[in-house]
Amino acid sequence: MTFFGNDAWWWPYLFILVAGWLATDVWRFLGVFIGGRVSEDSDAMVLVRTIATALVAAVIANLIVFPGGVLADTPMALRVGAAVAGFAAYLALRHSMLAGIIAAEAVLIAGMLIGQT
């Protein structure tokens, strides 16, 4: 079965629903089931946290280097500067993720507004 394998109007919706469920919820349930029995300091959990962090970093790097939409109209230096400012705020304010996000957004929005004038 493929996305274009059926001509029924409902087929794409069912395909996306099932594919989305299989790709996310099954692994979430499995993680909750297994995670409750694994020590937080075990090598397995350290590996899982490392992989999750690497995936988030890869998504952020992809948004910086290969942006889409309105973000593609901003200069690379602005995107990198916003990420650096966000990381600096995160470190400076005792690992506050919210502070890092707000600082990065503020730099990005200010740079975009200045660039429009």
All heavy atoms as an XYZ file, in Angstrom:
873
protein
N       0.835     -1.184      0.000
C       0.000      0.000      0.000
C       0.880      1.247      0.000
O       1.839      1.328      0.742
C      -0.883      0.022      1.247
C      -1.930     -1.024      1.290
S      -3.422     -0.244      0.737
C      -4.445     -1.612      0.447
N       0.497      2.194     -0.793
C       1.228      3.457     -0.865
C       0.249      4.599     -0.647
O      -0.969      4.406     -0.656
C       1.917      3.632     -2.229
O       0.913      3.721     -3.247
C       2.857      2.477     -2.530
N       0.806      5.790     -0.507
C      -0.015      6.979     -0.305
C      -0.964      7.179     -1.484
O      -2.111      7.565     -1.317
C       0.887      8.200     -0.119
C       0.139      9.465      0.174
C      -0.400      9.683      1.432
C      -0.037     10.434     -0.787
C      -1.092     10.849      1.716
C      -0.722     11.600     -0.515
C      -1.252     11.806      0.749
N      -0.488      6.913     -2.706
C      -1.307      7.104     -3.901
C      -1.915      5.781     -4.385
O      -2.390      5.685     -5.508
C      -0.464      7.717     -5.022
C       0.049      9.082     -4.677
C       1.388      9.281     -4.398
C      -0.801     10.167     -4.606
C       1.873     10.532     -4.074
C      -0.336     11.419     -4.272
C       1.003     11.602     -4.009
N      -1.937      4.767     -3.527
C      -2.402      3.442     -3.919
C      -3.906      3.277     -3.978
O      -4.389      2.267     -4.458
N      -4.663      4.238     -3.538
C      -6.114      4.132     -3.490
C      -6.703      5.469     -3.913
O      -6.210      6.524     -3.527
C      -6.545      3.770     -2.071
C      -7.976      3.323     -1.988
O      -8.818      3.740     -2.771
N      -8.253      2.467     -1.018
N      -7.787      5.428     -4.690
C      -8.397      6.670     -5.178
C      -9.491      7.216     -4.271
O     -10.073      8.263     -4.563
C      -8.983      6.456     -6.580
C      -7.895      6.285     -7.621
O      -6.774      6.778     -7.384
O      -8.168      5.663     -8.671
N      -9.814      6.531     -3.196
C     -10.870      6.989     -2.296
C     -10.464      8.308     -1.636
O      -9.290      8.537     -1.322
C     -11.148      5.937     -1.228
N     -11.435      9.176     -1.394
C     -11.154     10.500     -0.823
C     -10.553     10.388      0.571
O      -9.789     11.231      1.005
C     -12.426     11.354     -0.788
C     -13.457     10.842      0.178
C     -14.476      9.992     -0.083
C     -13.540     11.134      1.577
N     -15.183      9.717      1.055
C     -14.638     10.417      2.097
C     -12.797     11.929      2.450
C     -14.999     10.465      3.431
C     -13.166     11.977      3.783
C     -14.257     11.257      4.260
N     -10.915      9.339      1.307
C     -10.484      9.198      2.691
C      -9.119      8.544      2.827
O      -8.528      8.558      3.902
C     -11.510      8.402      3.485
C     -11.900      7.114      2.806
C     -12.974      6.920      1.995
C     -11.205      5.870      2.860
N     -13.010      5.632      1.533
C     -11.916      4.958      2.058
C     -10.056      5.421      3.491
C     -11.518      3.641      1.875
C      -9.659      4.104      3.315
C     -10.383      3.227      2.515
N      -8.617      7.919      1.749
C      -7.377      7.159      1.837
C      -6.175      7.984      2.319
O      -5.467      7.541      3.226
C      -7.060      6.486      0.513
C      -5.738      5.801      0.545
C      -4.618      6.134     -0.140
C      -5.368      4.691      1.364
N      -3.585      5.292      0.182
C      -4.023      4.388      1.111
C      -6.049      3.914      2.300
C      -3.345      3.366      1.739
C      -5.365      2.885      2.924
C      -4.041      2.620      2.644
N      -5.911      9.193      1.785
C      -4.745      9.942      2.278
C      -4.830     10.255      3.766
O      -3.824     10.204      4.475
C      -4.759     11.227      1.453
C      -5.526     10.885      0.231
C      -6.530      9.855      0.654
N      -6.037     10.536      4.254
C      -6.208     10.842      5.678
C      -5.938      9.609      6.544
O      -5.271      9.699      7.577
C      -7.620     11.379      5.943
C      -7.914     12.626      5.159
C      -8.756     12.595      4.055
C      -7.313     13.837      5.502
C      -9.010     13.739      3.332
C      -7.556     14.983      4.780
C      -8.401     14.924      3.694
O      -8.643     16.055      2.971
N      -6.451      8.467      6.106
C      -6.200      7.232      6.839
C      -4.714      6.869      6.796
O      -4.136      6.477      7.811
C      -7.034      6.084      6.262
C      -6.840      4.727      6.936
C      -7.311      4.789      8.385
C      -7.583      3.647      6.166
N      -4.100      7.023      5.656
C      -2.675      6.716      5.507
C      -1.831      7.581      6.435
O      -0.956      7.080      7.143
C      -2.247      6.931      4.050
C      -0.853      6.466      3.750
C      -0.615      5.158      3.372
C       0.226      7.336      3.856
C       0.664      4.719      3.095
C       1.501      6.908      3.594
C       1.733      5.589      3.200
N      -2.092      8.875      6.451
C      -1.342      9.794      7.319
C      -1.592      9.463      8.787
O      -0.668      9.470      9.600
C      -1.705     11.254      6.995
C      -1.161     11.636      5.618
C      -1.171     12.199      8.069
C      -1.683     12.945      5.086
N      -2.842      9.161      9.134
C      -3.173      8.825     10.515
C      -2.420      7.573     10.974
O      -1.772      7.573     12.025
C      -4.686      8.611     10.657
C      -5.183      8.232     12.046
C      -5.046      9.430     12.973
C      -6.623      7.779     11.968
N      -2.466      6.522     10.171
C      -1.800      5.271     10.551
C      -0.286      5.437     10.539
O       0.399      5.017     11.481
C      -2.250      4.118      9.625
C      -1.410      2.871      9.856
C      -3.719      3.816      9.844
N       0.256      6.053      9.493
C       1.706      6.242      9.414
C       2.198      7.132     10.549
O       3.240      6.868     11.157
C       2.095      6.840      8.069
N       1.458      8.173     10.867
C       1.834      9.049     11.973
C       1.757      8.343     13.303
O       2.610      8.524     14.179
N       0.756      7.507     13.467
C       0.620      6.765     14.717
C       1.750      5.755     14.864
O       2.356      5.653     15.930
C      -0.727      6.060     14.759
C      -0.880      5.224     15.984
C      -1.184      5.665     17.239
C      -0.704      3.814     16.090
N      -1.215      4.603     18.111
C      -0.920      3.453     17.427
C      -0.382      2.820     15.175
C      -0.829      2.149     17.862
C      -0.296      1.519     15.619
C      -0.518      1.197     16.946
N       2.034      5.025     13.814
C       3.093      4.021     13.891
C       4.450      4.653     14.157
O       5.272      4.099     14.883
C       3.151      3.206     12.596
C       2.041      2.192     12.406
C       2.152      1.556     11.023
C       2.062      1.142     13.485
N       4.674      5.812     13.565
C       5.978      6.455     13.707
C       6.186      7.101     15.071
O       7.317      7.321     15.481
C       6.149      7.513     12.619
N       5.117      7.396     15.784
C       5.286      8.120     17.048
C       4.739      7.394     18.264
O       5.484      7.093     19.190
C       4.641      9.516     16.964
O       3.249      9.365     16.690
C       5.290     10.372     15.901
N       3.463      7.106     18.268
C       2.825      6.608     19.490
C       3.325      5.244     19.936
O       3.483      4.998     21.135
C       1.308      6.583     19.332
C       0.707      7.964     19.422
O       1.445      8.891     19.801
O      -0.479      8.128     19.124
N       3.562      4.355     19.010
C       4.055      3.032     19.386
C       5.353      3.164     20.170
O       5.544      2.529     21.211
C       4.262      2.158     18.134
C       4.985      0.872     18.479
C       2.935      1.855     17.476
N       6.257      4.002     19.678
C       7.552      4.173     20.346
C       7.403      4.913     21.667
O       8.145      4.649     22.614
C       8.532      4.881     19.422
C       8.725      4.074     18.183
C       8.289      4.376     16.930
C       9.361      2.791     18.092
N       8.608      3.368     16.069
C       9.275      2.376     16.752
C       9.978      1.949     19.009
C       9.799      1.177     16.312
C      10.499      0.746     18.563
C      10.410      0.372     17.234
N       6.456      5.814     21.747
C       6.214      6.516     23.014
C       5.715      5.549     24.081
O       6.187      5.558     25.216
C       5.197      7.640     22.816
C       5.744      8.806     22.047
C       4.694      9.866     21.879
N       5.193     10.904     20.991
C       4.440     11.841     20.483
N       3.161     11.902     20.769
N       4.958     12.738     19.693
N       4.756      4.721     23.716
C       4.239      3.742     24.672
C       5.332      2.768     25.093
O       5.445      2.418     26.261
C       3.044      2.985     24.086
C       1.819      3.828     23.897
C       1.125      3.799     22.703
C       1.367      4.672     24.905
C      -0.005      4.584     22.515
C       0.242      5.460     24.728
C      -0.445      5.406     23.529
N       6.110      2.319     24.128
C       7.206      1.407     24.433
C       8.215      2.075     25.360
O       8.715      1.453     26.297
C       7.886      0.949     23.145
C       8.945     -0.129     23.258
C       8.343     -1.398     23.836
C       9.557     -0.404     21.906
N       8.508      3.350     25.113
C       9.430      4.088     25.972
C       8.920      4.226     27.391
O       9.672      4.079     28.354
N       7.627      4.504     27.541
C       7.044      4.609     28.879
C       7.076      3.252     29.567
O       7.419      3.144     30.749
C       5.595      5.154     28.802
C       4.885      4.998     30.123
C       5.617      6.605     28.365
N       6.756      2.207     28.831
C       6.739      0.862     29.394
C       8.130      0.429     29.854
O       8.308     -0.061     30.962
C       6.190     -0.124     28.355
C       6.141     -1.538     28.828
C       5.217     -1.934     29.784
C       7.020     -2.482     28.319
C       5.175     -3.239     30.221
C       6.984     -3.784     28.750
C       6.059     -4.178     29.702
N       9.117      0.626     29.016
C      10.487      0.211     29.351
C      11.153      1.229     30.270
O      11.883      0.860     31.186
C      11.320      0.018     28.070
C      10.781     -1.169     27.278
C      12.784     -0.205     28.392
C      11.404     -1.339     25.922
N      10.905      2.508     30.040
C      11.560      3.569     30.810
C      11.269      3.523     32.292
O      12.085      3.939     33.108
N      10.110      3.019     32.663
C       9.767      2.923     34.072
C      10.609      1.907     34.822
O      10.747      1.975     36.030
N      11.192      0.989     34.082
C      11.982     -0.073     34.703
C      13.484      0.166     34.609
O      14.257     -0.593     35.179
C      11.652     -1.398     34.031
C      10.217     -1.816     34.250
C       9.967     -3.184     33.638
N       8.662     -3.673     34.005
C       7.594     -3.594     33.230
N       7.681     -3.034     32.054
N       6.444     -4.075     33.643
N      13.884      1.188     33.890
C      15.308      1.440     33.675
C      15.752      2.594     34.568
O      15.070      3.614     34.663
C      15.582      1.779     32.191
C      17.032      2.096     31.960
C      15.149      0.630     31.299
N      16.890      2.433     35.186
C      17.433      3.491     36.035
C      17.791      4.708     35.192
O      18.285      4.576     34.071
C      18.683      2.973     36.754
O      19.352      4.040     37.393
N      17.552      5.878     35.725
C      17.826      7.112     34.999
C      19.313      7.303     34.706
O      19.685      7.996     33.764
C      17.307      8.309     35.804
C      16.828      9.428     34.932
C      16.185     10.528     35.740
O      15.158     10.273     36.386
O      16.731     11.639     35.712
N      20.172      6.702     35.502
C      21.612      6.832     35.327
C      22.228      5.658     34.569
O      23.448      5.573     34.448
C      22.300      6.957     36.691
C      21.872      8.218     37.421
O      21.594      9.224     36.735
O      21.809      8.199     38.658
N      21.402      4.775     34.040
C      21.929      3.606     33.340
C      22.516      4.016     31.990
O      22.199      5.076     31.441
C      20.835      2.564     33.133
O      19.908      3.029     32.174
N      23.349      3.154     31.454
C      23.967      3.428     30.153
C      22.921      3.547     29.049
O      23.058      4.361     28.134
C      24.963      2.322     29.798
C      26.218      2.376     30.644
O      26.473      3.440     31.251
O      26.949      1.363     30.695
N      21.848      2.761     29.141
C      20.794      2.814     28.124
C      20.109      4.178     28.118
O      19.853      4.749     27.046
C      19.776      1.706     28.370
N      19.797      4.704     29.287
C      19.131      6.008     29.347
C      20.061      7.133     28.930
O      19.631      8.110     28.307
C      18.576      6.257     30.753
C      17.378      5.385     31.078
S      16.019      5.533     29.913
C      15.357      7.102     30.389
N      21.338      7.017     29.267
C      22.311      8.015     28.816
C      22.375      8.007     27.294
O      22.406      9.064     26.647
C      23.700      7.754     29.445
C      24.761      8.629     28.810
C      23.647      7.988     30.950
N      22.363      6.822     26.690
C      22.372      6.710     25.230
C      21.116      7.332     24.625
O      21.197      8.081     23.643
C      22.499      5.246     24.812
C      22.446      4.986     23.309
C      23.647      5.618     22.623
C      22.369      3.508     23.024
N      19.970      7.053     25.209
C      18.709      7.615     24.701
C      18.724      9.138     24.782
O      18.341      9.825     23.827
C      17.503      7.022     25.476
C      16.233      7.786     25.184
C      17.338      5.559     25.135
N      19.161      9.690     25.911
C      19.234     11.153     26.052
C      20.226     11.753     25.063
O      19.983     12.827     24.496
C      19.621     11.537     27.479
C      18.464     11.521     28.434
C      18.771     12.230     29.746
N      19.970     11.740     30.398
C      20.003     10.776     31.304
N      18.896     10.167     31.650
N      21.142     10.410     31.850
N      21.342     11.062     24.840
C      22.344     11.547     23.891
C      21.782     11.586     22.474
O      21.958     12.576     21.751
C      23.593     10.645     23.935
O      24.104     10.632     25.267
C      24.649     11.121     22.976
N      21.094     10.539     22.082
C      20.512     10.493     20.740
C      19.419     11.547     20.589
O      19.340     12.236     19.563
C      19.970      9.081     20.432
C      21.142      8.101     20.308
C      19.124      9.072     19.174
C      20.731      6.651     20.226
N      18.587     11.714     21.604
C      17.522     12.730     21.545
C      18.115     14.128     21.424
O      17.636     14.954     20.635
C      16.635     12.625     22.777
N      19.160     14.395     22.187
C      19.819     15.709     22.116
C      20.444     15.930     20.747
O      20.343     17.022     20.174
C      20.882     15.821     23.223
O      20.255     15.620     24.487
C      21.558     17.175     23.202
N      21.066     14.897     20.196
C      21.676     15.011     18.868
C      20.619     15.272     17.795
O      20.843     16.066     16.867
C      22.461     13.747     18.539
N      19.453     14.632     17.916
C      18.390     14.868     16.943
C      17.861     16.297     17.011
O      17.621     16.929     15.979
C      17.254     13.872     17.162
C      17.538     12.442     16.724
C      16.422     11.514     17.171
C      17.716     12.373     15.228
N      17.691     16.819     18.219
C      17.236     18.207     18.368
C      18.284     19.163     17.792
O      17.956     20.116     17.082
C      16.927     18.534     19.844
C      16.690     20.011     20.040
C      15.719     17.744     20.309
N      19.562     18.908     18.081
C      20.631     19.752     17.541
C      20.643     19.700     16.017
O      20.865     20.723     15.352
C      21.978     19.314     18.109
N      20.405     18.527     15.445
C      20.382     18.397     13.987
C      19.223     19.177     13.376
O      19.382     19.825     12.325
C      20.298     16.930     13.594
N      18.069     19.151     14.015
C      16.918     19.908     13.507
C      17.203     21.406     13.570
O      16.924     22.148     12.619
C      15.639     19.550     14.295
C      14.510     20.515     13.988
C      15.217     18.122     13.993
N      17.785     21.866     14.670
C      18.116     23.287     14.808
C      19.153     23.688     13.765
O      19.026     24.730     13.108
C      18.601     23.595     16.234
C      17.440     23.443     17.219
C      19.190     25.010     16.321
C      17.848     23.473     18.669
N      20.185     22.869     13.587
C      21.207     23.167     12.585
C      20.608     23.198     11.186
O      20.954     24.059     10.372
C      22.328     22.138     12.656
N      19.690     22.295     10.916
C      19.036     22.278      9.612
C      18.216     23.546      9.394
O      18.205     24.111      8.285
C      18.142     21.038      9.508
C      17.722     20.743      8.091
O      18.390     21.135      7.144
N      16.623     20.044      7.953
N      17.543     24.030     10.433
C      16.782     25.275     10.311
C      17.690     26.485     10.111
O      17.313     27.448      9.449
C      15.911     25.484     11.554
C      14.688     24.589     11.661
C      14.049     24.731     13.037
C      13.690     24.924     10.573
N      18.881     26.436     10.681
C      19.819     27.550     10.528
C      20.458     27.532      9.143
O      20.528     28.552      8.464
C      20.894     27.521     11.630
C      20.261     27.830     12.986
C      22.023     28.505     11.337
C      21.188     27.615     14.171
N      20.910     26.372      8.710
C      21.657     26.282      7.452
C      20.739     26.209      6.235
O      21.029     26.824      5.207
C      22.606     25.061      7.485
C      23.344     24.913      6.171
C      23.599     25.191      8.633
N      19.640     25.480      6.333
C      18.711     25.316      5.211
C      17.301     25.737      5.618
O      16.394     24.900      5.687
C      18.699     23.865      4.734
C      20.039     23.326      4.355
C      20.646     22.359      5.132
C      20.699     23.788      3.231
C      21.879     21.851      4.796
C      21.941     23.292      2.884
C      22.535     22.317      3.667
N      17.082     27.020      5.891
C      15.761     27.453      6.372
C      14.728     27.443      5.246
O      15.066     27.440      4.058
C      16.023     28.872      6.852
C      17.123     29.341      5.965
C      17.992     28.141      5.731
N      13.479     27.468      5.649
C      12.390     27.563      4.691
C      11.497     28.729      5.045
O      11.595     29.309      6.125
N      10.629     29.084      4.144
C       9.665     30.154      4.389
C      10.318     31.504      4.607
O      11.292     31.864      3.952
N       9.782     32.262      5.546
C      10.266     33.611      5.835
C      11.695     33.576      6.380
O      12.486     34.476      6.119
C       9.318     34.316      6.840
C       9.841     35.676      7.220
C       7.931     34.426      6.253
N      12.010     32.529      7.099
C      13.352     32.404      7.669
C      14.421     32.346      6.580
O      15.553     32.781      6.782
C      13.425     31.162      8.553
C      14.543     31.063      9.564
C      14.547     32.270     10.490
C      14.424     29.791     10.361
N      14.074     31.855      5.411
C      15.026     31.778      4.298
C      15.423     33.167      3.800
O      16.475     33.328      3.175
C      14.442     30.964      3.154
N      14.594     34.169      4.076
C      14.894     35.534      3.640
C      15.841     36.259      4.585
O      16.256     37.381      4.296
C      13.600     36.345      3.517
C      12.678     35.790      2.443
O      13.189     35.162      1.494
O      11.455     35.972      2.561
N      16.169     35.657      5.711
C      17.083     36.291      6.665
C      18.517     35.866      6.373
O      18.753     34.761      5.880
C      16.725     35.889      8.115
O      16.865     34.479      8.256
C      15.319     36.315      8.475
N      19.464     36.743      6.668
C      20.863     36.373      6.427
C      21.335     35.278      7.388
O      20.851     35.169      8.523
C      21.640     37.665      6.668
C      20.683     38.657      7.210
C      19.309     38.117      7.122
N      22.263     34.487      6.927
C      22.813     33.393      7.739
C      23.406     33.930      9.035
O      23.250     33.318     10.091
C      23.883     32.638      6.948
C      24.648     31.622      7.757
S      23.780     30.103      8.004
C      24.239     29.239      6.549
N      24.078     35.076      8.969
C      24.697     35.654     10.166
C      23.646     35.961     11.236
O      23.901     35.768     12.434
C      25.469     36.915      9.809
N      22.473     36.406     10.829
C      21.400     36.690     11.790
C      20.914     35.404     12.445
O      20.715     35.352     13.662
C      20.238     37.418     11.110
C      19.018     37.697     11.979
C      19.395     38.563     13.175
C      17.920     38.340     11.160
N      20.724     34.362     11.657
C      20.254     33.090     12.211
C      21.272     32.501     13.184
O      20.919     32.042     14.262
C      19.954     32.108     11.083
C      18.820     32.573     10.181
C      18.384     31.514      9.203
N      19.426     31.020      8.333
C      19.671     31.456      7.107
N      18.932     32.426      6.593
N      20.638     30.926      6.380
N      22.552     32.542     12.808
C      23.613     32.035     13.692
C      23.713     32.910     14.940
O      23.836     32.403     16.057
C      24.959     31.961     12.953
C      26.093     31.647     13.905
C      24.900     30.925     11.841
N      23.639     34.225     14.768
C      23.698     35.145     15.906
C      22.565     34.927     16.880
O      22.747     34.979     18.104
N      21.370     34.665     16.364
C      20.227     34.400     17.239
C      20.432     33.109     18.025
O      20.128     33.045     19.223
C      18.942     34.324     16.413
N      20.965     32.093     17.370
C      21.231     30.830     18.065
C      22.296     31.012     19.145
O      22.164     30.496     20.259
C      21.664     29.761     17.069
N      23.334     31.762     18.836
C      24.395     32.016     19.818
C      23.850     32.821     20.998
O      24.142     32.523     22.158
C      25.594     32.729     19.158
C      26.576     33.247     20.188
C      26.286     31.787     18.180
N      23.049     33.846     20.704
C      22.453     34.659     21.777
C      21.537     33.819     22.658
O      21.540     33.946     23.888
C      21.680     35.833     21.184
N      20.773     32.936     22.047
C      19.893     32.064     22.819
C      20.677     31.121     23.706
O      20.331     30.913     24.876
N      21.762     30.558     23.183
C      22.584     29.649     23.983
C      23.272     30.396     25.121
O      23.355     29.895     26.243
C      23.603     28.941     23.095
C      24.394     27.893     23.811
C      23.764     26.793     24.365
C      25.761     28.003     23.938
C      24.488     25.819     25.026
C      26.498     27.042     24.603
C      25.861     25.933     25.149
N      23.746     31.608     24.829
C      24.393     32.418     25.873
C      23.403     32.759     26.989
O      23.739     32.692     28.174
C      24.974     33.686     25.269
N      22.174     33.115     26.616
C      21.159     33.420     27.627
C      20.817     32.168     28.435
O      20.638     32.235     29.655
C      19.900     33.976     26.961
N      20.754     31.032     27.761
C      20.492     29.769     28.451
C      21.560     29.497     29.507
O      21.247     29.131     30.645
C      20.453     28.645     27.411
C      20.496     27.258     27.980
C      19.359     26.668     28.512
C      21.671     26.511     27.971
C      19.391     25.379     29.034
C      21.725     25.236     28.489
C      20.587     24.672     29.012
O      20.623     23.407     29.527
N      22.816     29.683     29.150
C      23.911     29.445     30.097
C      23.947     30.500     31.202
O      24.174     30.178     32.368
C      25.247     29.423     29.364
C      25.497     28.233     28.441
C      26.839     28.390     27.729
C      25.429     26.925     29.190
N      23.725     31.754     30.830
C      23.831     32.849     31.787
C      22.708     32.821     32.838
O      22.921     33.248     33.970
C      23.814     34.184     31.060
N      21.562     32.323     32.452
C      20.414     32.337     33.360
C      20.121     30.950     33.917
O      18.969     30.507     33.975
C      19.194     32.927     32.652
C      19.388     34.384     32.224
C      18.248     34.849     31.361
C      19.544     35.269     33.448
N      21.152     30.289     34.367
C      21.071     29.001     35.067
C      20.305     27.935     34.300
O      19.382     27.310     34.814
C      20.465     29.189     36.448
C      21.400     29.933     37.362
C      20.793     30.050     38.743
N      20.603     31.481     38.974
C      19.583     32.009     39.601
N      18.666     31.247     40.114
N      19.484     33.304     39.766
N      20.654     27.767     33.058
C      20.085     26.728     32.192
C      18.575     26.855     32.044
O      17.851     25.853     32.062
C      20.475     25.346     32.673
C      21.944     25.100     32.587
N      22.510     23.917     32.944
C      22.972     25.878     32.195
C      23.816     23.977     32.774
N      24.113     25.172     32.328
N      18.121     28.087     31.890
C      16.705     28.341     31.666
C      16.410     28.243     30.168
O      16.810     29.103     29.384
C      16.330     29.736     32.174
O      15.022     30.064     31.760
N      15.711     27.183     29.782
C      15.390     26.972     28.380
C      14.487     28.092     27.851
O      14.660     28.565     26.731
C      14.711     25.617     28.201
C      14.652     25.185     26.756
S      13.949     23.552     26.503
C      14.794     22.563     27.689
N      13.550     28.533     28.670
C      12.651     29.605     28.260
C      13.425     30.891     27.980
O      13.154     31.576     26.981
C      11.582     29.841     29.338
C      10.537     30.901     29.015
C       9.751     30.511     27.761
C       9.593     31.086     30.184
N      14.390     31.214     28.821
C      15.202     32.412     28.602
C      15.989     32.304     27.299
O      16.102     33.278     26.549
C      16.159     32.627     29.776
N      16.518     31.135     27.008
C      17.260     30.934     25.767
C      16.378     31.102     24.543
O      16.768     31.738     23.564
N      15.176     30.549     24.603
C      14.252     30.670     23.472
C      13.827     32.108     23.273
O      13.809     32.620     22.144
C      13.027     29.749     23.692
C      13.458     28.290     23.622
C      11.930     30.049     22.677
C      12.395     27.314     24.080
N      13.509     32.795     24.360
C      13.077     34.197     24.259
C      14.207     35.068     23.722
O      13.981     35.925     22.856
C      12.562     34.707     25.622
C      11.234     34.024     25.954
C      12.412     36.220     25.630
C      10.729     34.294     27.353
N      15.429     34.853     24.194
C      16.562     35.651     23.724
C      16.813     35.409     22.237
O      17.026     36.359     21.469
C      17.812     35.316     24.532
N      16.789     34.167     21.809
C      17.007     33.860     20.392
C      15.919     34.471     19.524
O      16.205     35.060     18.472
C      17.070     32.347     20.191
N      14.678     34.356     19.963
C      13.566     34.945     19.213
C      13.680     36.465     19.156
O      13.408     37.074     18.121
C      12.229     34.542     19.832
C      11.850     33.120     19.563
C      11.498     32.863     18.110
O      10.958     33.768     17.456
O      11.753     31.752     17.652
N      14.056     37.076     20.267
C      14.187     38.539     20.301
C      15.255     39.006     19.317
O      15.044     39.983     18.581
C      14.518     39.001     21.718
N      16.397     38.334     19.302
C      17.468     38.705     18.375
C      17.008     38.503     16.933
O      17.223     39.361     16.071
C      18.758     37.908     18.669
C      19.782     38.078     17.564
C      19.331     38.319     20.009
N      16.360     37.392     16.663
C      15.894     37.107     15.320
C      14.845     38.117     14.846
O      14.941     38.655     13.743
C      15.327     35.683     15.248
C      15.000     35.133     13.875
C      16.238     35.090     13.001
C      14.411     33.749     14.003
N      13.874     38.398     15.696
C      12.824     39.356     15.321
C      13.405     40.757     15.166
O      13.064     41.466     14.215
C      11.677     39.318     16.355
C      10.935     37.992     16.245
C      10.724     40.498     16.167
C       9.951     37.722     17.359
N      14.277     41.166     16.082
C      14.897     42.495     15.970
C      15.704     42.591     14.685
O      15.633     43.607     13.970
C      15.789     42.758     17.192
N      16.455     41.565     14.367
C      17.244     41.573     13.130
C      16.372     41.630     11.895
O      16.693     42.316     10.914
N      15.243     40.945     11.931
C      14.325     40.974     10.790
C      13.676     42.340     10.642
O      13.510     42.844      9.525
C      13.265     39.881     10.941
C      13.806     38.482     10.773
S      12.633     37.183     11.167
C      11.443     37.367      9.849
N      13.325     42.963     11.782
C      12.703     44.299     11.720
C      13.699     45.351     11.249
O      13.338     46.235     10.477
C      12.119     44.669     13.082
C      10.883     43.879     13.509
C      10.491     44.226     14.936
C       9.740     44.105     12.542
N      14.931     45.252     11.721
C      15.959     46.196     11.294
C      16.258     46.013      9.809
O      16.460     46.985      9.080
C      17.231     46.028     12.139
C      16.975     46.509     13.557
C      18.420     46.783     11.527
C      18.077     46.173     14.541
N      16.244     44.772      9.351
C      16.510     44.500      7.943
C      15.442     45.003      6.997
O      15.675     45.223      5.828
N      14.231     45.205      7.510
C      13.119     45.673      6.670
C      13.168     47.187      6.459
O      12.574     47.680      5.524
C      11.790     45.304      7.294
C      11.468     43.840      7.182
C      10.116     43.519      7.796
O       9.467     44.353      8.405
N       9.695     42.279      7.627
N      13.833     47.905      7.350
C      13.829     49.367      7.221
C      14.833     49.853      6.239
O      15.691     49.250      5.766
C      14.103     50.029      8.578
O      15.358     49.587      9.067
C      13.006     49.722      9.549
